[in-house]
Amino acid sequence: GHGFRGDYYARFVPSESTECQCGHPLQTREHILSDCPLFEPYRHHLRAVSHSISPPFILGTKAGLTALTKFTQSSRAFAKATAQRDRPPAQPHEDQDPL
């Protein structure tokens, strides 16, 4: 689907970089949700409902969608790429409760 990711840019906006801010050559949904080290501090939201971060569970259940919302809001994942590339997502503070 439509989104501000490298795989989207590769197909529809070839003038934009497809590289993830972490240096991975192609930023994809799967990379952001499961592999990108920049988003590791926020994956606890997803792992709380799916230890393996199973896309069918995350996208196909109310608990998964709630966790995905918390993940995207706290991490700014899937935000406009220029904002993502300019600076890494803010790290959660130790004294803050998870969403």
N, C-alpha and C positions, 0 to 999 in steps of 0.2 A: 504494500500500500504506500500511499504518499507519506513522505516524511523527510526530515532534514538529516539524512544519512548518506554515507559514501555510495552505497549501492543505488540509492535514488538518484544522486548526482551523476553517477556513471551513465545512467540511462537517459535522464531528462535534462541535466544541466552540466554538460561535459566541461564547461569552463571552471567549475568548482572542483576543489580537491576531493578525492575519494578516500583519502587517508584519515585514519582515526588520530585524534590528538595524542594517543599513546605511541604512535608510530606504526601500528598495524596497517598494512597496505590498503585494506578495504573495510570501512566501517559498515557493519550490518547490524540488524536487530539482535541476531544471535550473539555477535561479538559484544555488544553493549550489555545485554542481559547476563551473559555467562562468562565471558573471558576478559574483557577490558579491565586492566588493573586500576584505572581511574575510578571505576564504579564499584570496586570491591567493598569500600566502606558502607555502601548502601544496600548490598545484596541481602543483608539480614532480613529485610522486609520480604523478599521473595522466598528465601530459604525457610522462613517461619511457616510457610504453607506448602512448600515443595522443596525438599532438600536438594534435589537434582535440578531445580529450576526447569521443570518440564513445561515447554510452551503450551501443549494442549491443556494442562491443568491451570497454568497461569491465565491463559486466555479464555478458558472454558468454564470457569467456576466463579461464583461470587467472591469466595475467599481469595482466589487468584487475582481477580481484577482489583479487589481492594488493596492487595499487596502491591500490585503493579502501580496503582495510583500513588501509593506512599513512596515507592521506589522512584518514580518519575518526578514527583514533586520535590522530594528531598535532594535528589541528585541532579536535577535539571537534564536528565537523559532525554534525548530526542528533541531538545531545544534547537533553535536555529543554529546551524553549524558555525557561523561566525562567532557567536557568543561562546560556544564550546571551544573553539580553536584559540580564542584569545586568552582564556584562562581555564585552569582545571576547576571542576566543581568544588565548592566549599566543603571542607571536611567537617563532619559532625563534631560538636564539642563533647568531651567526655562527660560533662555534667548535664547534658541535655538528654531527656528521655527520648527513645525512638518514637517515631510517629505511630 
